[in-house]
């Protein structure tokens, strides 16, 4: 007999610990697929939702948008996936396809989007449904846990790197120097991609976090130090993953002329006032918002070519609160992944 309920970890309000709950098993709509969740990564965005820093989440809510699942049922209009296939579900869960941003190919800025684990129930559960049009086949060679961080940490890191690329210029033979502020799940993936593309990596961690600095050096960083330190060379570009506003002027000070600071998070504390002269000489600050499906296709094809190796900390679904706490404390090397 087919199951009628699913096990999930449910968010009922900001700062309220997730609670174990039995929910009715969702029936897939016309374009949806029902997935048995095999693994779900724990992302800092989940923590921002939990802390009430992102407005108007669906409540009660099942968090989680780095979902690896296997198809168990398909809706009447599904054409891209069949029963038994392994599928990845990212943050972007729906776009209207008709707003000006969608029509200009910038669906990540859609006026009426829906996001997995925010307005759509996500993967902190043993089953979920997702719109097949926003799901992706995953590269072989990654276990379920290893594949999960590719779906947000990897994708947002990849989009951030694309935003930074114009600062590298086309001068033949010149070293491309990339700074990464906050060396967690996204950083440990993008560092590998950037090195593959010929960049030198300069890693900035919380002051005194020698463990994270050693982790960065182990992934090929030519220099690693505290965010209160200046790198030994001027940077072409810097990506900030830590949600800490004061890092923006710190990164600007580390840039060469014409360099770019990319803020890769969905939320950041206030950026303090800073003097114009550290922005002058055509330095740029820009943010990254969400992702496009093209980003996902490009990155998931590139990851096994690098090859990207993800560092994961598998945890039981019932340990979701502990995983969020570890992420908050900076106690993880790589990414926590929940296994139902």
VOGU-3710 file (C-alpha; in Angstrom, 3 decimals, decimal comma):
1> xxxxxxxxxx> 0,000/0,000/0,000  1,372/3,421/-0,992  2,221/5,745/1,902  -0,256/8,517/2,688  1,967/10,648/4,925  5,501/12,009/4,878  7,945/12,835/7,640  9,167/16,429/7,682  10,915/18,987/9,865  8,520/21,926/10,014
11> xxxxxxxxxx> 9,170/25,641/10,582  6,181/27,305/12,245  7,688/30,734/12,895  10,892/32,735/13,111  13,289/31,541/15,825  11,017/28,578/16,627  12,934/25,284/16,510  11,895/22,997/13,675  9,581/20,239/14,827  9,124/16,741/13,487
21> xxxxxxxxxx> 5,738/16,407/11,786  3,756/13,913/9,750  2,144/15,608/6,750  -0,126/14,323/3,984  1,897/13,109/1,040  1,639/15,771/-1,692  0,008/14,830/-4,974  1,892/16,132/-8,022  0,125/18,763/-10,117  0,166/18,643/-13,932
31> xxxxxxxxxx> 3,783/19,875/-14,280  5,060/18,445/-11,000  7,006/15,357/-10,037  6,774/13,579/-6,690  10,229/12,888/-5,314  11,537/10,613/-2,634  14,134/12,873/-1,025  17,547/11,212/-0,954  19,488/14,186/0,452  18,977/17,888/1,106
41> xxxxxxxxxx> 21,744/20,404/1,707  21,549/22,955/4,509  22,111/26,472/3,192  22,676/29,822/4,906  19,478/31,032/3,220  17,620/28,476/5,362  19,132/30,181/8,390  18,048/33,622/7,153  14,483/32,322/6,772  14,596/30,718/10,218
51> xxxxxxxxxx> 15,822/34,005/11,715  13,045/36,014/10,065  15,488/37,996/7,930  13,608/37,180/4,703  10,064/38,532/4,532  6,855/36,567/4,219  7,826/32,905/3,992  5,046/30,393/3,610  4,201/29,202/7,122  4,205/26,507/8,245
61> xxxxxxxxxx> 7,107/25,705/5,956  9,373/22,822/5,031  12,805/24,393/4,458  15,440/23,143/2,040  16,360/23,971/-1,568  19,356/21,744/-2,335  17,276/18,651/-2,970  18,421/15,392/-4,496  15,494/13,073/-5,072  14,238/10,125/-7,069
71> xxxxxxxxxx> 11,053/10,376/-9,120  8,186/8,308/-7,711  5,239/9,807/-9,624  4,691/12,382/-12,366  1,905/14,824/-13,215  -0,231/14,609/-16,335  1,817/17,203/-18,285  5,303/16,031/-17,303  7,500/15,168/-20,282  11,077/15,611/-19,048
81> xxxxxxxxxx> 11,408/12,962/-16,321  10,286/9,420/-15,726  9,842/7,169/-12,714  13,110/6,232/-11,037  15,294/9,077/-12,364  17,556/11,024/-9,992  16,711/14,731/-10,008  18,070/17,942/-8,486  15,792/20,720/-7,215  17,293/24,205/-6,667
91> xxxxxxxxxx> 16,134/27,489/-5,081  14,309/28,828/-8,161  11,023/26,937/-8,205  8,799/28,940/-10,565  8,775/32,066/-12,740  5,804/33,625/-14,519  7,515/33,728/-17,929  5,652/36,916/-18,870  7,157/39,748/-16,816  9,713/42,120/-18,427
101> xxxxxxxxxx> 12,636/40,356/-16,734  11,616/36,898/-17,902  11,089/38,215/-21,431  14,605/39,713/-21,504  16,174/36,429/-20,353  16,688/37,467/-16,722  14,292/35,071/-15,029  16,310/35,273/-11,812  14,759/38,740/-11,389  11,180/37,617/-12,177
111> xxxxxxxxxx> 8,495/39,859/-10,682  6,406/36,917/-9,474  8,764/34,053/-8,609  8,330/31,193/-6,185  11,319/29,769/-4,344  11,838/26,253/-3,033  11,934/26,028/0,743  10,535/29,569/1,045  7,184/29,889/-0,758  7,187/26,214/-1,814
121> xxxxxxxxxx> 7,751/23,367/0,648  11,282/22,062/0,276  13,481/19,109/1,085  13,660/18,846/4,893  11,330/15,883/4,426  11,332/12,361/3,042  9,147/13,344/0,051  8,407/16,552/-1,826  6,942/17,780/-5,108  8,634/20,116/-7,585
131> xxxxxxxxxx> 7,859/21,651/-10,962  9,734/19,545/-13,511  10,535/22,670/-15,559  12,819/23,846/-12,738  14,477/20,484/-11,995  17,709/19,094/-13,391  19,438/15,828/-14,032  22,532/15,492/-11,895  25,991/14,478/-13,089  27,108/10,941/-12,430
141> xxxxxxxxxx> 29,999/10,377/-10,079  28,471/12,238/-7,136  26,734/10,469/-4,299  23,379/11,900/-3,234  24,970/13,800/-0,348  27,835/15,063/-2,514  25,453/16,315/-5,211  23,223/18,335/-2,862  25,540/21,366/-2,354  25,929/21,755/-6,111
151> xxxxxxxxxx> 22,306/22,932/-6,237  22,737/26,219/-4,373  26,225/26,640/-2,958  27,521/25,589/-6,359  25,009/27,495/-8,468  25,171/30,800/-6,598  28,966/30,531/-6,485  29,044/29,949/-10,224  26,779/32,920/-10,947  28,899/35,083/-8,618
161> xxxxxxxxxx> 32,022/34,031/-10,488  30,421/34,934/-13,823  29,617/38,385/-12,399  33,265/38,798/-11,371  34,760/37,651/-14,684  34,595/41,004/-16,469  37,146/42,353/-13,965  39,749/39,845/-15,143  40,144/41,457/-18,557  41,744/39,884/-21,589
171> xxxxxxxxxx> 45,399/40,749/-21,073  47,373/37,652/-22,152  49,491/36,021/-19,486  48,277/38,179/-16,618  47,387/36,348/-13,394  43,718/36,603/-12,420  43,452/37,187/-8,667  40,155/36,393/-6,935  39,413/37,074/-3,284  36,763/35,027/-1,473
181> xxxxxxxxxx> 35,368/36,338/1,806  33,763/33,636/3,947  35,092/30,170/3,219  32,112/27,862/3,635  29,927/25,752/1,364  29,734/28,091/-1,639  33,365/29,204/-1,373  34,795/25,706/-1,295  33,045/24,948/-4,594  33,676/28,209/-6,444
191> xxxxxxxxxx> 37,351/28,131/-5,468  37,744/24,878/-7,396  35,939/26,263/-10,453  37,941/29,491/-10,369  41,250/27,612/-10,163  40,126/25,469/-13,104  39,608/28,736/-15,026  43,109/29,927/-14,146  42,529/32,161/-11,116  44,681/32,548/-8,043
201> xxxxxxxxxx> 42,556/32,292/-4,904  42,959/34,560/-1,875  40,766/33,323/0,982  39,498/35,542/3,796  37,988/33,987/6,933  36,929/35,201/10,352  40,059/36,514/12,090  41,848/33,673/13,845  39,924/30,875/12,089  43,020/28,893/11,206
211> xxxxxxxxxx> 40,996/25,752/10,522  39,063/27,445/7,705  42,291/28,970/6,398  43,915/25,532/6,283  40,794/24,228/4,483  41,183/26,989/1,864  44,876/26,257/1,350  44,021/22,585/0,948  41,768/23,583/-1,958  44,614/25,483/-3,601
221> xxxxxxxxxx> 44,363/29,020/-2,205  47,700/30,792/-2,657  47,007/32,879/0,448  44,572/32,593/3,356  44,119/34,988/6,243  41,670/36,916/8,360  39,187/39,369/6,881  40,989/42,079/8,850  44,184/41,464/6,848  45,296/42,873/3,500
231> xxxxxxxxxx> 46,226/40,333/0,817  49,804/40,350/-0,480  48,593/41,341/-3,976  45,824/43,616/-5,241  42,756/41,638/-6,313  40,957/41,779/-9,654  37,691/40,751/-8,045  36,284/39,658/-4,716  33,225/37,545/-3,923  31,644/37,992/-0,503
241> xxxxxxxxxx> 29,669/35,020/0,805  29,695/35,948/4,507  26,569/38,054/5,298  28,671/40,777/6,934  28,262/44,320/5,610  31,633/45,666/6,835  33,358/43,233/4,465  32,257/45,360/1,497  34,591/48,305/2,216  37,280/45,825/3,292
251> xxxxxxxxxx> 37,035/44,106/-0,092  37,025/47,429/-1,968  40,294/48,358/-0,264  41,834/45,108/-1,509  40,915/45,699/-5,184  43,012/47,065/-7,978  41,598/49,822/-10,172  38,569/48,649/-12,147  37,986/45,697/-9,803  34,612/44,249/-8,835
261> xxxxxxxxxx> 33,135/43,248/-5,487  30,320/40,698/-5,861  27,975/40,212/-2,914  26,866/36,610/-3,279  24,317/36,314/-0,471  20,571/36,876/-0,290  20,905/38,870/2,944  23,659/40,972/4,495  23,996/43,162/7,561  24,173/46,904/6,923
271> xxxxxxxxxx> 27,125/48,151/4,905  28,866/50,925/6,859  29,672/54,328/5,437  32,966/54,384/3,551  35,051/57,010/1,750  34,470/57,508/-1,947  38,141/57,098/-2,788  38,024/53,317/-2,211  35,203/53,069/-4,791  36,735/55,548/-7,222
281> xxxxxxxxxx> 38,844/54,473/-10,212  35,934/52,481/-11,627  35,643/49,910/-8,895  32,226/48,263/-8,845  29,957/46,748/-6,197  27,217/44,416/-7,388  24,894/41,804/-5,956  23,796/38,401/-7,186  20,114/37,549/-7,089  18,962/33,943/-7,343
291> xxxxxxxxxx> 19,892/31,971/-10,470  18,657/31,122/-13,921  18,033/27,696/-15,336  20,837/28,338/-17,816  23,183/28,864/-14,854  22,178/25,450/-13,570  22,663/23,706/-16,909  26,076/25,314/-17,435  27,369/24,610/-13,945  26,095/21,034/-13,689
301> xxxxxxxxxx> 27,841/20,289/-17,000  31,061/21,980/-15,839  31,256/20,475/-12,328  32,388/16,978/-13,372  34,904/18,445/-15,839  36,754/20,416/-13,125  36,070/18,049/-11,314  34,401/19,773/-8,358  34,684/17,753/-5,163  32,200/18,701/-2,460
311> xxxxxxxxxx> 33,004/18,381/1,234  29,878/17,328/3,121  28,809/16,536/6,657  25,901/14,050/6,441  23,329/14,366/9,238  19,979/12,721/9,915  16,811/14,607/8,938  15,896/14,680/12,621  19,107/16,638/13,264  18,010/19,626/11,167
321> xxxxxxxxxx> 18,066/21,991/14,160  21,578/20,865/15,045  22,673/21,406/11,432  21,350/24,981/11,418  23,058/25,644/14,737  26,385/24,319/13,443  26,066/26,521/10,360  25,373/29,564/12,532  28,461/28,869/14,667  30,707/28,395/11,645
331> xxxxxxxxxx> 31,420/24,881/12,880  31,167/23,176/9,471  33,873/22,557/6,914  31,949/22,340/3,682  28,207/21,722/3,784  25,789/19,930/6,108  23,480/17,554/4,242  20,328/16,024/5,713  19,608/12,390/4,891  15,993/11,236/5,515
//
